[in-house]
Amino acid sequence: MEANQRVSIDNWCRRDKKQCKSRFVTPFKCLVGEFVSDVLLVPEKCQFFHKERMEVCENHQHWHTVVKEACLTQGMTLYSYGMLLPCGVDQFHGTEYVCCPQTKIIGSVSKEEEEEEDDEEEEEDEEEDYDVYKSEFPTEADLEDFTEAAVDEEDEDEEEGEEVVEDRDYYYDTFKGDDYNEENPTEPGSDSTMSDKEITHDVKAVCSQEAMTGPCRAVMPRWYFDLSKGKCVRFIYGGCGGNRNNFESEDYCMAVCKAMIPPTPLPTNDVDVYFETSADDNEHARFQKAKEQLEIRHRNRMDRVKKEWEEAELQAKNLPKAERQTLIQHFQAMVKALEKEAASEKQQLVETHLARVEAMLNDRRRMALENYLAALQSDPPRPHRILQALRRYVRAENKDRLHTIRHYQHVLAVDPEKAAQMKSQ
């Protein structure tokens, strides 16, 4: 596997050369046994990322170009990186990397400039080897072409990704009484599912490791995820070696390893599940399940009361008429109370659903407006992006207006007094 940084060899003596001088070379190492990725330190104000694409198997240079461009798109500079998931000789499925603000990498930039100067001197001394060098390594123009192609491909992927995510509609197209019918949200493809599985596998591999100080003897307070305790715990890192269960802060540790914490068991009743979980892409499906559960619950209660009523009437045949009338009134009151309770529960469910849909529509409209304003301010301006963002914003406004009208129609049907208050507002 190719190293990320070149190293300097002092007094490098070439054949037929009288003068020995230092030379920068790129080391390679052989992978033996199970592959373990490098531990990347994340300095303060820097950010850690990783990219994994199981359908892609590329070399070290490809992933270096990808992560460098990824950092630049965020206004940052590549600080360090490492390879993930080998798939061949010097071929990998992904990479992990650390991006830092510009001020963090001044030292490394200076070092690279020094190396470039030394390389220029070497090239002057080694003109006879230029043809061989040129045949083995890509030219600067080749790298620029490759970089532009990678950026264009990444832009296309981003546009397609945005189209999938932003085209999810959190609204309901038809209105009948208190029901809303929602368009089915876009289902994630198999590639996304595969990516989620790979990320989960990687998190398990990292967060299930024991804390490892390493061979060095520095004293660096760090955090690791303790699987037995289900939380992040302090330990002392020696400064080198170790493993990836090694984080600079508790928050960062928990952000990575929170998937290892067993979730709190959720209630099995669909109505309780609906009220105890927040809105998401499955809002309409969970609302429909809760509504059906309410209807089943109400029907079972009514059946039970009717059965008790019938049994009571059989036993009360020989009772005086006044007592039988009292019994009838008792069960009539029970039925009326059950119907009132069912109506109240259903109204609460519908009102909660409407409020959640309204909140999601507001978020969608806000995001669409922000994206549109960002597209207008982009430099250079991209007319296609601007038009696309404007269409999404107009669509979000229309959906929000349509939902408000339908909400008012629903309230008008069930509570005219409340509808009058809404209209006055």
C-alpha positions in Angstrom: 0.0 0.0 0.0 1.4 3.4 -1.0 2.2 5.8 1.9 0.5 9.2 2.1 3.7 11.2 2.6 7.1 10.9 0.9 10.2 10.6 3.0 13.7 12.0 2.6 16.7 9.7 2.2 20.0 11.5 3.0 23.1 10.9 0.9 21.4 9.0 -1.9 24.1 8.0 -4.3 23.1 7.2 -7.9 25.3 5.1 -10.2 27.6 7.2 -12.4 27.0 10.2 -10.2 29.9 11.7 -8.1 27.7 13.8 -5.9 25.4 12.2 -3.3 22.4 14.2 -2.2 19.1 13.8 -0.3 16.1 12.4 -2.2 12.4 12.2 -1.6 10.8 8.8 -2.2 7.3 7.3 -1.7 7.4 4.3 0.6 5.2 1.2 0.0 4.2 -1.4 2.6 2.9 -5.0 2.2 -0.4 -5.9 3.7 -0.2 -9.1 5.7 -3.1 -10.7 7.5 -6.3 -8.7 8.4 -6.2 -5.1 7.0 -6.3 -2.5 9.7 -6.7 1.1 8.6 -4.5 3.9 10.0 -5.5 5.8 13.1 -6.2 9.4 12.0 -5.8 12.1 14.6 -8.4 14.9 14.4 -7.0 18.2 15.6 -9.2 20.8 17.1 -11.6 22.5 14.7 -10.9 19.8 12.1 -13.5 17.3 10.9 -13.4 13.5 10.2 -15.1 12.0 7.2 -15.1 8.7 5.3 -16.3 7.6 1.8 -17.1 3.9 1.0 -18.3 2.7 -2.4 -18.4 -1.1 -2.7 -19.0 -0.8 -6.4 -15.7 1.2 -6.9 -12.2 -0.3 -6.6 -9.6 2.4 -7.2 -6.0 3.0 -6.4 -4.4 5.3 -3.8 -4.0 8.3 -6.2 -7.7 8.2 -7.1 -8.9 8.4 -3.5 -6.3 11.1 -2.7 -7.8 13.2 -5.5 -11.3 12.5 -4.3 -10.7 13.5 -0.7 -8.7 16.5 -1.6 -11.6 17.8 -3.8 -14.1 16.9 -1.0 -12.3 19.1 1.5 -12.0 21.9 -1.0 -15.8 21.9 -1.6 -16.2 22.6 2.1 -13.7 25.4 2.1 -11.2 23.3 4.0 -7.9 21.6 3.1 -6.9 17.9 3.4 -5.0 17.3 6.6 -4.6 13.5 6.5 -6.2 10.4 5.0 -6.1 6.6 4.9 -7.4 3.8 2.8 -10.3 1.5 3.7 -11.4 -2.0 2.5 -8.7 -3.3 0.2 -10.1 -5.0 -3.0 -6.8 -5.7 -4.9 -3.2 -4.8 -5.2 -3.1 -1.2 -4.1 -6.8 -1.0 -4.8 -9.4 0.1 -2.3 -13.2 0.5 -1.9 -13.0 3.7 0.1 -11.1 6.1 2.2 -11.3 8.1 5.5 -9.9 11.6 5.8 -9.6 14.7 8.0 -10.3 18.2 6.7 -8.9 21.2 8.5 -9.3 25.0 8.1 -6.6 26.7 6.0 -4.6 27.8 9.1 -4.1 24.2 10.2 -2.0 23.1 7.2 0.4 25.9 6.6 3.3 23.8 7.9 2.4 20.9 5.7 2.1 23.2 2.6 5.5 24.6 3.3 6.9 21.1 3.5 5.3 20.1 0.2 6.8 23.2 -1.4 10.3 22.2 -0.1 9.8 18.7 -1.5 8.7 20.2 -4.9 11.9 22.4 -5.0 14.0 19.3 -4.2 12.2 17.4 -6.9 13.0 20.1 -9.4 16.7 19.9 -8.6 16.6 16.1 -9.0 14.9 16.4 -12.3 17.7 18.7 -13.6 20.2 16.1 -12.5 18.2 13.1 -14.0 17.1 14.3 -17.4 18.3 10.9 -18.8 15.6 9.1 -16.7 12.8 11.4 -17.8 11.3 9.1 -20.4 11.1 6.2 -17.9 9.6 8.5 -15.3 7.0 9.9 -17.8 5.9 6.4 -18.8 5.4 5.3 -15.1 3.6 8.4 -13.7 0.7 10.5 -15.0 1.5 14.1 -16.2 0.1 17.2 -14.5 -2.3 17.6 -17.4 -3.5 14.0 -16.9 -4.1 14.7 -13.3 -6.0 17.9 -14.1 -8.2 16.0 -16.6 -8.8 13.3 -14.0 -9.7 15.8 -11.3 -12.1 17.6 -13.6 -13.8 14.4 -14.5 -14.1 13.3 -10.9 -15.5 16.7 -9.9 -18.1 16.6 -12.8 -19.1 13.1 -11.8 -19.4 14.1 -8.1 -21.6 17.1 -9.1 -23.8 14.8 -11.1 -24.1 12.4 -8.2 -25.0 15.4 -5.9 -27.7 16.6 -8.3 -29.2 13.2 -8.5 -29.1 12.8 -4.8 -30.7 16.1 -4.2 -33.4 15.2 -6.7 -34.2 12.0 -4.7 -34.2 13.6 -1.3 -35.9 16.9 -2.1 -38.6 15.4 -4.2 -40.0 13.6 -1.2 -43.4 15.1 -0.6 -44.6 15.6 3.0 -48.2 16.5 1.9 -51.5 14.9 1.1 -53.1 15.2 -2.3 -56.8 14.4 -1.6 -59.1 15.2 1.3 -62.1 13.2 2.4 -63.5 14.1 5.8 -60.6 13.7 8.3 -58.5 11.6 6.0 -55.4 12.6 4.0 -53.8 10.4 1.3 -50.1 10.8 0.9 -47.9 10.1 -2.1 -45.5 7.4 -1.3 -42.1 8.8 -0.6 -39.2 7.8 -2.8 -37.9 4.5 -1.6 -34.1 4.3 -1.1 -32.3 2.2 -3.7 -30.3 -0.9 -3.0 -27.0 1.0 -3.2 -28.1 3.2 -0.3 -29.1 0.1 1.7 -25.7 -1.4 1.0 -23.9 1.7 2.1 -25.9 1.8 5.4 -24.9 -1.8 6.0 -21.3 -1.1 5.4 -21.3 1.9 7.6 -23.0 -0.1 10.4 -20.4 -2.9 10.0 -17.5 -0.3 10.2 -19.0 1.3 13.3 -19.2 -2.1 15.0 -15.7 -2.9 14.0 -14.4 0.3 15.5 -16.5 0.7 18.7 -16.2 -3.0 19.8 -12.4 -2.8 20.1 -10.7 -2.6 23.5 -8.9 0.6 24.5 -5.3 0.4 23.4 -2.5 2.7 24.7 0.0 1.7 21.9 3.8 1.3 22.1 4.6 4.9 22.6 4.6 6.5 26.1 3.1 9.9 25.6 0.2 10.9 28.0 -2.8 11.9 25.9 -6.2 11.8 27.5 -8.6 10.2 25.0 -12.1 8.5 24.9 -13.1 5.1 23.8 -16.5 3.4 23.6 -16.9 0.7 26.4 -19.3 -1.9 24.9 -20.1 -3.4 28.4 -21.1 0.0 29.8 -22.8 1.3 26.7 -21.0 4.7 26.9 -17.7 6.4 26.2 -15.0 6.2 28.9 -11.6 8.0 29.3 -8.3 6.3 28.8 -4.7 7.3 28.2 -3.3 7.1 24.7 0.5 6.7 24.2 0.6 8.7 20.9 1.1 6.0 18.3 -0.2 2.6 17.3 -3.4 1.7 19.1 -6.7 1.2 17.2 -9.6 3.3 15.8 -11.6 3.2 19.1 -9.8 6.4 20.0 -11.5 9.8 20.1 -10.5 13.3 21.2 -13.8 14.1 22.9 -16.7 12.3 24.5 -19.2 14.0 22.1 -17.2 12.8 19.1 -17.0 9.3 20.6 -20.8 9.2 21.2 -21.6 10.6 17.8 -19.7 7.7 16.1 -20.7 4.9 18.5 -24.2 5.8 19.5 -25.5 3.0 17.1 -23.9 0.5 19.5 -26.3 1.5 22.3 -29.3 -0.8 22.4 -32.5 1.2 21.6 -35.2 1.6 24.3 -38.0 -0.9 23.6 -40.8 0.8 21.8 -44.5 0.2 22.8 -46.2 -2.4 20.6 -49.5 -0.5 20.4 -49.6 1.5 17.2 -51.4 4.4 18.8 -48.8 4.7 21.6 -46.0 4.3 19.0 -47.5 7.2 17.0 -47.7 9.6 19.9 -44.3 8.6 21.4 -42.2 9.0 18.2 -41.5 12.1 16.3 -42.5 12.8 12.7 -40.5 11.3 9.9 -40.8 10.1 6.3 -43.2 7.4 7.5 -45.6 9.9 9.2 -48.6 9.1 7.0 -48.1 5.3 7.3 -47.8 5.5 11.1 -50.9 7.8 11.3 -52.9 5.3 9.2 -51.8 2.4 11.5 -52.7 4.3 14.6 -56.1 5.3 13.2 -56.9 1.7 12.3 -55.8 0.6 15.8 -58.2 3.1 17.3 -61.0 1.8 15.2 -60.3 -1.8 16.2 -60.0 -0.8 19.9 -63.3 1.0 19.8 -65.0 -1.9 18.0 -63.7 -4.4 20.5 -65.0 -2.2 23.4 -68.4 -1.9 21.8 -68.6 -5.6 21.2 -67.7 -6.3 24.8 -70.4 -3.9 26.1 -73.0 -5.4 23.7 -72.2 -8.9 24.9 -72.5 -7.8 28.6 -75.8 -6.0 27.7 -77.3 -9.2 26.1 -76.3 -11.3 29.1 -77.7 -8.8 31.5 -81.0 -8.7 29.6 -81.3 -12.5 29.7 -80.8 -12.4 33.5 -83.2 -9.5 34.0 -86.2 -11.1 32.3 -88.0 -11.7 35.6 -87.1 -8.3 37.1 -89.7 -5.5 37.4 -90.0 -3.2 34.4 -88.5 -0.2 36.3 -85.3 -2.1 37.1 -85.0 -3.4 33.5 -85.4 0.3 32.3 -82.6 1.3 34.7 -80.4 -1.5 33.3 -81.0 -0.3 29.7 -80.2 3.3 30.6 -77.0 2.1 32.3 -75.8 0.3 29.1 -76.9 3.2 26.9 -74.8 5.6 29.0 -71.8 3.2 28.6 -72.2 3.1 24.8 -72.5 6.9 24.6 -69.4 7.3 26.8 -67.4 4.9 24.6 -68.5 6.7 21.5 -67.5 10.1 23.0 -64.1 8.7 24.1 -63.5 7.2 20.6 -64.3 10.5 18.9 -62.0 12.4 21.3 -59.1 10.0 20.7 -59.6 10.2 17.0 -59.8 14.0 17.0 -56.5 14.1 19.1 -54.9 11.8 16.6 -56.0 13.8 13.6 -55.0 17.1 15.1 -51.5 15.8 16.0 -51.1 14.5 12.5 -52.1 17.8 10.9 -49.7 19.7 13.2 -46.8 17.4 12.2 -47.6 17.6 8.5 -47.7 21.4 8.8 -44.3 21.5 10.6 -42.7 19.3 7.9 -44.1 21.5 5.2 -42.8 24.6 6.9 -39.3 22.9 7.1 -39.5 22.0 3.5 -40.5 25.5 2.5 -37.7 27.0 4.6 -35.1 24.7 3.1 -36.3 25.3 -0.4 -36.1 29.1 0.1 -32.5 28.7 1.5 -31.5 26.6 -1.4 -32.9 29.1 -3.8 -31.2 32.1 -2.2 -27.9 30.1 -2.1 -28.3 29.3 -5.9 -28.8 33.0 -6.6 -25.7 34.0 -4.7 -23.5 31.3 -6.2 -20.4 32.4 -8.1 -20.4 31.8 -11.0 -24.2 31.6 -11.3 -25.6 28.4 -12.6 -28.9 29.1 -14.4 -30.1 25.5 -14.3 -29.5 25.2 -10.6 -31.3 28.5 -10.0 -34.4 27.5 -12.1 -34.5 24.1 -10.4 -34.3 25.7 -6.9 -37.0 28.2 -7.8 -39.4 25.4 -9.0 -38.9 23.5 -5.7 -39.6 26.6 -3.7 -42.8 27.5 -5.6 -43.9 23.8 -5.3 -43.3 23.9 -1.5 -45.3 27.2 -1.2 -48.2 25.6 -3.1 -48.2 22.5 -1.0 -48.2 24.5 2.2 -51.1 26.7 1.0 -53.1 23.6 -0.1 -52.5 21.9 3.3 -53.7 25.1 5.1 -56.9 25.1 3.1 -57.6 21.4 3.7 -56.8 21.8 7.4 -59.4 24.5 7.6 -62.0 22.4 5.7 -61.5 19.6 8.2 -61.9 21.8 11.2 -65.0 23.4 9.6 -66.5 19.9 9.3 -65.9 18.8 12.9 -65.8 22.1 14.9 -67.4 25.2 13.2 -66.7 27.4 16.2 -62.9 26.7 16.0 -63.0 27.1 12.2 -64.5 30.6 12.8 -61.5 31.5 15.1 -59.0 30.2 12.5 -60.7 32.3 9.8 -60.5 35.4 11.9 -56.8 34.8 12.5 
